[in-house]
């Protein structure tokens, strides 16, 4: 199982490999990627800052989802630090016996990470202004 908060680039393929299981009929992955705009404004970069408990919270989330019926394995990581446009901020992969369970678990995992993980985002706009957004 991968469940971590890191300050280095994330690989979705690594997460997919980590959930490979002979009993799994489906692997669903997700990459949350830094985009170049938000709310009609151009963005140049993002910075994510995590609370010291963020690592424990993401492990707890991974364990919760891995324990679901039909789910074989879960891998999830969130990046902190300064990210550029196109960088992966959130990488997830879920393997399950059937595709429906894999799609549902992966989508719900992303939502729960965004809801419960104590990470804050600083957006820098092309006009030089900044905005802090609380993720949880």
N, C-alpha and C positions, 0 to 999 in steps of 0.2 A: 504494500500500500504506500502510495505517495500522498502525503498531507503536510504541506509546508508553506511558510511565508519566507520568500527569499529576495535578495537584492541582485539577482543575476538573470539573464535571459531565460525564458521558459520555452520548452519544446512540447507541443501537443503530441507529437509522435512518441516521445518518451512516456507520456501519460498513457497513450494507447497501448504501448508495449507492456506497461506495468499492470494493466488490467486483463491482459490476454489469459484466457482460460479455456481448456478443452470443453468444458460444460457450457460455455457461452455461445449463444447463437447470434449475438449482436454486441457490437461495441459502438457506442455513440460518444463523440467528443465535441468539445466546445472551446473556441478561442475567443476571449474577450480582447479586442484589439483597440489600441489608441487611434481614434479617428481625428480628422483635421478640423472638426467643427463641433459646436455645441450651442444650441439655442440661437442659431443664425449667426453666430460669431466664429471667426476663424481661430483655431487653437494651434499653438506652436509646440507645446509640450505639456506633459502631466508629471506630477510628483505624487507618489503615494507614501503616506506615513502610517505605520502601524503601531498600535498599542502593544506593550510587552506581552499581553495575553493573547495576541492574535494567533500565534503558533498553536497554543493549546485549543483555541476555539476551532481552528480549521481541522485539527486532528479529531476533535469531538464530532464535527459535522461529517467527516469522512467515515467514522465508525458508525454513526447513526444510519447513513445511507447504505453502507456495506452490509448492515444487518437486515435490510429490507428483504422480504421474501422475493425470490427470483433474481436478486442482484448477486452477481458473482464477485465483483471487485470494483473499487472506486479509487481514483487518483485525482487529486485536486491541489493546485498551487496558486498562490496570489503573489504577485511581484510588488516590491516596495522600492522606493528610490525614484530617480529621474528617468522617465520613459519618453521616447520620441514617437512621432507619428508612425503607425504600423507595428509598433512593439506589442507583444502579447502581455497583457496585464493579469489575465486569469486563464488558466488552462485546466480543463476537466476532462475526464474520460470515465465512462461507466460500462462495465460488461454485465450482461444479463442473459438469462436463458432465452428470452424472446425480445424482439425489437420494441414492442410497446412498453415493456418495463424499463428497458434501457433508455428510450427517449424520455419517458416520464421522469425517471430518476435523475437524469442529467439536467433536464430543464429545471426541476425543483431544487437540485443542488446549487445551480447557479443563482437562483432566486434567494435561497437561504444564505449563501455566502454573502450576497449583496446586502441582505437584511441583518445578519448577525455578526459578521466579521468586523472587529473594531479597527477599521482602516479609513483614513481620510484622504481625499484627493484635492490637490492644488492644480487648477488649470491656469495656464498662461496663454493669454490671447495675443494676437498679432499687434494690437494697439498698446501692448505693454501692461495692461491691467491683469490682475490675478483674481481668482475666486476659489475659496475653499468649500468643499462639499463633503458633508459627513456621509459615509457610505452606509453604516448601520442605521 
